[in-house]
Amino acid sequence: MNTLLSTERLTEIKNEANTTLKEHGHVKNPFERISSIADANGIELLEADLYDISGALRKEGGSWKIYVNKQDSEQRKLFTVAHELGHYFIHKDERNEFIDGQFIARDETMKYMEQELEANEFAGNLIMPEQEVRNSIATDQITTKTIQDMARQFGVSTFAMDTRLRNLGYDTTANSEQQSAA
């Protein structure tokens, strides 16, 4: 479970993601669902050469734009867009620009880290909804194959799926032990 954010904050973020999903949950394809959410909120999705940056959310001329690194994998792009949507839904009243990997001043570090954790939590809830994840698990034993299959189902990396499962309280240590033995 994510212990870096308070239980109350995790619940608020989950509720925000679930509210968004209620409006767009009928779209089953995760890529189309994320695009639908962006479109419905007037957010333009753009790909660009961002080098070592995965994505950015910027307010430009009164409208919001999400930039994703066109060099990233489709799974990474999906998570990046969901992450930037997290900034939009949770933090848009605080700043007009969010850039993953940007340099920050030392006194801003904690706030930046908190916002990034919150955006990640929102993204996890949005593209790997808790109930859908739980319904996809057929056994108590989480194996490497389970994680790989679920990652494909949700359109995410195995790392993202493993993290989501751990945040939902599942034991994925057998998966880690299997990977270490290989």
N, C-alpha and C positions, 0 to 999 in steps of 0.2 A: 504494500500500500504506500502511496505517496505520503511521506511523513514531513515533507518540507513545507507544505501548506497546511493551514488549519483545517480541521474537519468542516467547520462552518464555511470556509472559503471554497473547499472542494465541492460542497453541496451547492453553493451558489453557482459555481461554474458549470456543474453538471445540469442544474436546472436551466441555465441559460442555453446550453447546448441542446437540451431536450425540447425546449420551447422552439428553437430553430428547427429541430428535426420534425416536430409535429407538422410544420408547414411544408416540409420537403421530404419527409420520410417515405413517401410513396415512390420516390425515385430510388430504385434499388442499386443501380450502378454507382459506386462511390465517386467516380470522376464526374458523372453527370449530376449527381446530387450536390456536390460542392459548387459546380458551375451554376446550377440552378439557384443556390443560396446567394452566390455573388451577384448574379443577374437580378434577382428579386430585390436586392439592396442597392442596386445601381453601381455596383463595384465592377470596374473593368479589369479583366485578367489579361496580363501581358507577359510574354516571354522575352528575356533579354540576356545578353552576356553579362553576368554579374560576378564572374571570376570566383572569389572565395566566399561570396555571399549567396545564401540559398534563396532568400526572398526579402521583399520589402512591401510595406503598406504605406502609401502616401496620399495625402489630400492635395490634389492639384486643381487649381481653378474651381474650387467648390465641389469637386467630385473625388471619390476615392478610387485608387488604382492599386492592384496587387501585381507586383513584379515577381516572377519566378525565374530561376536560373535555367536557361534552355539547355544547358549541358547536363543537368541532373536527370536521374532516372525518373520514370513515370511515378514510381512509388514515392520518391522524394518530393516530386512536384505536388503530388496529392497532399502529403503531410504539410508541406510548406504553405499551400493555399489554405488548408484548414487552420494552420497555426496563425496565419495572417488574418483570417476571419476571426480568430479568437481575439486578436488585438482590436479588430474593428468592434466586435460586440462588447468587449469588456473594457477597453481602454481608449476608445476613440475620442472621448471628451477630455482626455489628459494631454494628448499630443497630436500633431498632424503628420507624424512620420515615425515609422518603426522599421528599423533595418537590422536584420539578423546578422550579428557579427560586427556591428559598428563599434567604434572606439567610444568608451564612456569615461567620464570623469570619476575619480575615486569615490567622491561623496554620492554619486548616483548609482554605484554598483549594486547595492542591495535592492533598490527599487527596480532597476533594470532586470536583475536576476529573478525577482518576484514576478514581474510582468512576463518574462519569458517562460517561467514555470506555469503560470496561469494560462498563457496562450497554448502551451503544449498540452495541458490538461484539457482545455476546451477542444483542441484538435482531436485528442484521443477519444473524447466523448462523442464528438461529431462523426468521425469516420469509423469508429469501432464502438457503437452504442452498447452499453452494458448488457442490456437484455438480449441483443442479437449475439453478442459474444458468448454469454452464458448458454443460450439456446444452441450454439454451435459445438459445444463441448459434450462429447458422448461418453466420456470416461473420467474417472478421478485422476488418472495418470496423464500428465501433460508431457508428451514426448516431443522430440525434434520434429517428427512427422506431423504431429498435431499442430505445432506452431507454424510449420511451413504451409500446411493446407489452409489454416485460418488466415495466414498472411495473404495468400493468393485470393481467398474468398473476399477479404476486405480491401484488397488492392494496396497493401502496405508492405514494408520490409519485415523480415523475421525479427529484427531488433525491435521495431515499433510494436509488433504483436506480442513479443515476449514482455516488453515493458508494460503494455496494457494489461496483460494477464496478471503480472505481479501487482500492479496497482489495484486490480480487482480482488486481490487476495489469493490468487492461485499460486501454488508451489511449482516453479519452473526449474528448481535446482536439478532435477533429474535431467532436464534438457542441458543445463550447463555442464553437468558431470559427463554426459554423453559426448558433448562437444570437446571437452578436455581430454577424454580418452581417445578420441579419433586422431 
